[in-house]
Amino acid sequence: MADVKINVYTPAGKHVGYFLNPGLKSYPEGDYEIHGDFYDIDGERVMKLEFNPQTLPYSCDISSLTAGHKKLTSCYVQRGRQPVLMSGRGA
């Protein structure tokens, strides 16, 4: 099976990095949690994803994992150290 990536972007559309083969948990209200190994745009595993209020909230492309929502908005870092945990809302 091929590796699955969830790309993460700033509100301005800048690519921040990606989750590689992440876990995705959905809730009935349209909320999601993504957890797993996070890599920067150069493919380096991030030791700690910074919480930067200047670039939050992020958005995530989850089209490779679900037939429902294709994108998450209002994504916030819940845990910055590996494995990284983010939460977001389906769009």
C-alpha positions, 0 to 999 in steps of 0.5 A, spaced: 500 500 500 502 506 498 504 512 503 498 516 505 500 524 506 495 529 509 498 536 507 498 542 512 497 549 509 497 556 513 491 561 511 495 564 506 496 557 502 503 556 504 505 548 505 507 547 512 508 540 512 505 533 512 502 527 516 505 521 513 500 515 514 496 518 520 490 516 524 484 520 522 478 520 527 471 523 525 466 525 530 458 526 528 459 534 529 464 534 523 470 535 527 476 531 526 483 529 529 489 527 526 495 524 529 501 521 527 508 523 524 509 530 522 514 532 516 516 539 514 516 540 507 523 538 506 521 531 508 525 531 515 521 529 521 519 535 526 521 534 533 516 539 535 511 543 531 511 550 533 504 553 536 505 560 532 499 564 533 501 568 527 499 562 522 494 559 525 489 556 524 492 551 519 488 547 513 489 540 512 487 536 505 484 529 507 482 527 500 486 521 500 483 518 507 476 520 506 470 519 501 466 525 506 470 531 507 476 533 503 478 539 507 479 541 514 479 548 516 480 551 523 486 546 524 489 547 531 495 543 534 493 540 540 500 536 541 506 539 538 511 533 539 511 527 535 506 524 534 503 530 533 496 531 534 491 536 530 484 538 530 480 541 525 473 542 522 470 538 516 469 543 510 
